[in-house]
Amino acid sequence: PLDLIQKYFGLKITMYFAWLLFYTKCLVVPSIAGIIAYLVLLRYEGTPLEDYYNDQFAVLFSLFNVLWSSIFLELWKRHCATLAYNWGTLDMPGNPLEINPEFKGVTRENPATGQKELTTSLKDRVRRFCVTVPVFIASIGLTFAALLLTYFLKDQLKRRTSEDSFLLVIPQVFLSLVVVGLSMLYRTLSFKLTSYENHCLQSSYETFLIIKLVLFQMVNNFLPLFYTAFYRQDLGELKVQLAALMLTRQVTSFFTESGMPLVKRIIFQYNVADNMAKAKKEDPEVTLGGGAELQSVMPEYTDTIDDYLEMMIQFGYVVLFSGAFPLAACCAFVNNIMEGRGDAFKLCSGMQRPFSTRVKNIGVWQVVLESIGFLAIAVNCAMLVVFGHFKKIAPSMTAAGTILLVVALEHAFVILKVIIMKIVPDTPAWIEVEIAKAERCRQEVLLNEWRRAGATVQIQEETLQEKEEEKQQEKQ
């Protein structure tokens, strides 16, 4: 019920739920494809045809990931334009000049306007921005150290247990929990660094905050997978690692977004009832506060940033590495069904009602999605080389020929994605027609106003001329 969400929570939150709903519906196609691939591979597991089907499906899934992600993003743009048109924000100007409330500077006179305003020097801005780089490099080192520790534990367990022991899963679970913990740490770092940078405009603050969050979280969540895929080159371990990361994020997300708000609400209601019982003893005429009073003591809902960021990481898992784990899209589909319910429960039961904000799209998150789409092309093509899928399909092909083929395939994927972006218009044709009609009506109204104004001026001029003629006749 997007219209009901829009009336109660405003457009910004509604746009998030609209994107989540559209993304979940589009996940049906890769989910079905992944289930079919998984069943086929399971059917031929342990047979001479296992490697053949693994190689065939790897190549097909690489092409499928690029096609699906490209078409999904273009269809979302059209759907977003339709929603914005229906809600009256399609022609809304972007990046309003809203001052960041945390901005601190020196009061100086603006030479253009002559008014006093807060400003900062270029040297101060550069100095503050330079702090981010070493912190980001340190975060990469911290994630990499946790990754090495995981493999050290796994090697130690391999020496003391058999190859098929369930204890070998413990390092993967440990790594998944470390990734979740580091995600919380990097989130706090991103907010503190962005506040330290002292951005003047609120739009600039949000953009740089999202950039930091995306970079930190991508390094934290994708570095273990890149290390396993391209350094250790272990396809089986990559499957287990991806499954562990996705399932761990789903469980922790469900607990933090649904479980914790429910527990807090129960405790809150118990405390309110206890306090009211004590107040009743002191004053029998006291009445329980209304819903607004109860909601005022609940925690504030800050923004949709965390919700979007969680979905961006999931989207990366699906389009980057589902060739190794075909059920990734299916896991994401099931998670998103619970995610939508969990987010709705969190907003309605555990948070204050946020202020309404008008938006016309998902903003910088669209750029993040497009970037992940282009990165998926490089990752999927590189995995075809690393795991030797082309080499197994065509054993006579040389190493140089394989690399040239994959590079050509990568360029073809990029061209295909660009072609899809160009041939699919971002705005549906019927909306363009409606906008043209509205613009024509607006021009006609302006033209009529100009004509009326011109006629009024002409009448005034004629009246003045008649008065002058009358005065001249009186003089004569």
N, C-alpha and C positions, 0 to 999 in steps of 0.2 A: 504493500500500500504506500507507494512513494508519495502520492499527493497528501496523504495524512501525515507522513513524516515531515513533508515540506511545510505543512501548516503549523506543526508543533515545534520542530527543531530548526527550521530554516533550511536554506539551500545548500550550505556547505556540507552539513552532515548528510543531507539527502543525496547529494551528488556522490558521496562515498558509498552509500548503500546502493545507489543505482549502478555504480561501477562494479561493486562486489557481486550484485545480482547478475549483471551482464557477463562478467568474467566467469562466474560459476556455470551459467548456461552454456557458454562457449567451451568449457572444459569437458562437456559431455562427449564431444567428438574425439579428442585425444584419449579420454578415458576408455572409450569403446575400443579404439585402436590399440591401446596398451594392453587391455584385457585379452584381446585376440592374440597379440604378439606373445604375451606371457603364456597363454594356454598352448600355443603352437610350440614354443620353446620347451615348455614343460613336457609336452608329448614326446619330443625327440631328445629329451635329456638322457645322456648316457649312451646314445646310439651313434653310429658313424655319421649321421646327418646333422648332429648337434652343431658342429662348427659351421656347416653350410648355412643353416638357418640363422645362426647368430650373426654371420657376416651379412646375409641378405637383409635382415631386419635392421641392422645397424645403419646400413646405407639408406634404406627406405625411411627410417625414423629421422635421420638427419635432414632429408629433404622435407619430410612432413613437418618437423619442428619449425623450419624456416617459413614454410607456406602458412601453417596455422597461425603462428605468432604475427606474421605480417597482415593476414586477412583479419584476424581478431582486432588488431590495433586500428585498422582502417574502419572496420565496422563500428568500433566503439566511438570513433570521432563523429561518425554520422549519427549514431544514437545520442551522443552527448549534445550535438547541435540541435537535435529534435527536442530533447528535454529543455535545453536552454531557451529555445524559441517558445515552447509552451509555458515556461515560467517567466518569460519576459526579460531574460538577461543575455540574449545572444549578441546584442549590439552594445553590451555594457563595456565601458573602457576598462582596460587592465591596469594593474599596479597603481592603485590610488596613492596619492602622496600623504599617507598617514605616518605621523612621526612615531618612532619607536619610543615608548614610555621610559625605557631604560637608558636612553641616549644621554650622555654627559659630554659637555663641551664648554668652550669659552664663548662668552657673549661678545659678538662683534657686529658692526654695522654693515649691512649688505650694500655695496656701492650701487647696485642696480635699483633696489627699491628704497634705500635709505632707512630701512627698518632694522632693528636689532634682532639677531638670531644666533642660535647656538651653532658653532662650527668646531672642527678639529683640524689640526695640521696634517699634511701629507706624511710627514715623518712619523707622527704618532700612529697613523693608520697602518703604515707599512710595518712598523715595529710590532704592532699587535697581530697583524696577519702572519708574520714570520714565526710566531709561537706555534701555530698549527702544524707546520711541517715536521719538526722534530717529534711532536706528540704523535702524529700519524705514523711516522717511521717506528717509533717505540711500540705502537699498538701492533704493527706487523710482526715485530720481534716477539712480543708477548704471545700472540696467537701461534706463531711458529714454534716457540718453546713448548707450549702446551701440546702441539702436534707431535713434536719429537718425543716428549714424555710419554704420550700415548703409545707410540710405536715401540718405545723402550719397554714399557710394561707388557705389550703384546709379545715381543720377542722373548722376554723372560718367561711368560706363561707358556709359550710354544716349547721351550726347552724342558718344562716341568710337566706338561700335559700332552695329550694326543692332539693330532691335527683337527679332529672333529669334536673336541671338547667344548661344552657350552661356556666354559670359563673364558674362552677367547672373545666372547661378546662383551665382557666387562670393560676392556679398554675403549671400545666404540661407544658404549654408554657413558663412560667417563668423559670422553671427548665431547660428546653431545651436551652433557651437563656443563662442561667448561665453556663451550661456545655460548650457551644460554646465559651463564654468569657473566662472561665477557661482554655480551650484548648489553646487559644492564649497565655495566661499567662504561662502555663506550657511549651509551645514550647520555649518561650524566656528563661525560667529558664533552660531548658535542654541544650540549646546552651551555656549559660553562665557557667553552672556547668562543662560541658565538656571542655570548653576552660580553665577554672580555674584548672582542673586536669592536664593540661600541658602534653598531650600525645606526645611522640616522633615521632611515625609513623602515617601517615595519615590514614592508614587502621584501626589502633587502635582507633584513634579519631572518625572515622565514626561508628565503631562497638559500642563503648560506648555511642555515641550520640543516635544511634537507640535504644539501650537498654533503655535509660532514656526516650526517647519519647514514646516508647511502654508502659513502666510501668506507666508513668504519665497519658497517654491518656486512658489506660485500666481502671485505678482507676477512672478517671474522668467520663468516658462514661459508665462503667459497674457497678460501685458501686450503683447508684440509682436502677438499675434493680435487682441486687443481694439483696438489702435491701427490695425491694417490694416483690420479689419472696420468699425469705427464712426467712424474719423476719415478715413482715406483712402478707405474704401468701395470697395475694389477686390477683387472676388470672385475673380478669377483669381490675383491675388497672394496672397490668403488661402489658396487651395488649395496653391500651391507652398510657402508658408511652413509650413503645417501638415504637409505631407508631409516637408519638410526637417527639421523639429523632431522628428517621430516617428522617422524613419529614423536621424537622428544619435543620438538617445537609445538606440535599439536597438543600434546598432553599439558605442557607448561602453559601454553596460551589458554587452553580451556580452564585450567585451574586459576590463572590470574585474572581472566576476564569474566568468568562465571562463578567459580567456586569461592574466590575471595570476596567479591561483592555480596554474594549470598550470605556468607558467614558474617561479614561486617553489618549487613542489614539486620540479621537476627540479633546480633549483639546490640546494635543501635536501638532496635525496637524494645529489647529487654531493658536497656538502660532508661529509655524514655518512660516505659511503663513503671519501672521502679521509682523514678523521680516523681512521676505524677502521683503514685500511691503515697509517697512521703508528703507531697504537697497537699494532697487531699486530707491527710491527717491534721495538717496545720491549718488549712483553710478549706472547709467542705464545699465552698462555692466556686473554687477554682475549676476551670474548664481546660480540656486538652487543646493544644494548639492545632491549627489547621494544617493542610498539606503543604502550604507554602512555608510555614514556620518550621515544619519538620524537615523540609527539603533544604532550608537555608543552612542547616548545620552539617549537611552532607558534603563530601569533597567535590571540588569543582572539576568539570570536564575541560581539560586544557585545549586540546585540538585533535584533529583527525590524523596528525602526523604519524603517531605510533601505529594506528590501524593500517594506514597506507603502506608504511614501511614493512610491516609484517607480510602484506600481500606481495610487495615487490620481491622480497626474498623468496617467497614461495614461487612466484612466477619465474624467477631465475632458476630454481631447482628444476622446474618443469621443462623449460625450453633449453637449458644448458646441458643437463645430464640425464634426461629421460631416455636417451638412447642406451644408456647403461642399465637403467631401471625403468622398464616400460610402465610399471604401475604407479609412477610418480604422479601423473595427472589424475588417476583414480583416487589416490590418497588426498590430493589437493581438493578434489571435488567433494569428498566426504567431509574434509576439514572445513570447507567454506560453508557447508550447510549448517554446521554447528557454530561457525564463526559469526554468521549473520545473526543467529539467535542469541549468541553470547553477547555480541555488541549491543543488540537491542535491549537485552536484560540489564546490561551494565548502565546504559543511558537512562532507562526508565526507572530502575530500582535502586541504583547505587550512586548516582551522581546528581548534582544540581542541574536543572535545566539550563543549557548553555544559551548565550545570546545568539540571535539569528545573524548570519552573515551571507550576503549575496555573492554568488560566484557564477561564472558561465562555463567552467570546465574544471578539470582536476588540477590545473595549473602545471607546476614544474614536474609533477609526477608523470605527466605524459612524456616529457623528455627522458625521464628515467626509464620508462617502458621501451621507448624507441632505442635507447642506448643498449639495454639488455637484449633487444631483438638483434641488433647488429653484432653484439658480442657473441650471441648464440651461433651465428654463422661461423665465426672463427673457431669457437670451441668445438662444434660438431665436426667441422672439417678436420681439425687437428686430431680429434679422437679417432677418426678413420685411419689416419696415418700411424698414430701411436700404437693402436691395437692391431694393426696390420690387416684390416678387413679387405681392403682392395688387393693386397698381396695374396690373400687366401683365395679370393675370387678369381684373380688372374695371376697364377704362379709364375708365368713367364715374364711378367712385367718387372723391369729393373727398378731399383730404389729411386733413381732420378726420374724415371717415367711416372712412378707413383706420386712423387712430390709434385711434379708438373701437373698431373691429372687433378690432384686435390686443390692446388692453387687455382687451376682453371675452374674447378667446381665452386670454389669459394667466390671467385669473381662472378660466376654465373648466378650464384645465390644473391650476391649484393645487387647485381643488375635486376634480378627478378624482384627483389624487395623494393627497389626504387621504382620500378615500373608499376608495381601494385600501388605504391604511394601516390604515383602521378595519375593513374587512370581512374582510381576510385576517389571521387570528390568528397571533401570533408563535410560538405553540407548537402543534404538531399535536394533534388531539383525542385520539389514542390515548395520547400522553404525559400529557395531563391526566388521563385515566382511570387510568393506571398510578400517577401521583402521588397521586390520590385513594385508590386501593387501599392504597398504602404508608402514607398518613396514617391510614387507618382501622385498619390492622394496628398501627401505632404507638400509637394511642389505646387499642386493645383490650389491648395489652401493658401500658400504663400503668394501665389500669383494673384488670386482673388483679393487678398489683403492689399497687395501693392496697387491693384487696380482701384480698389476702394479708396485707398490713401491718395492716389493720383486724382481720382474724381473729386475728392474732398478739397484738395489743393486747388484744382481748376475752378471749382465753385467759389472758393474764397477769393481767388484772383478776379473772377468775373464780378463778384459782389463789390470788391474794392474799386474795380474799374468803373462800375456803375455809379458808385458814390462820388468818385472824382468827377465824372461827367455831370452829375447833378450839381456839385459845387460850382463847376465852371458855368453852368447854365444860370445859376443863381447870381453869380457875379456879373454876368452879361445883362 
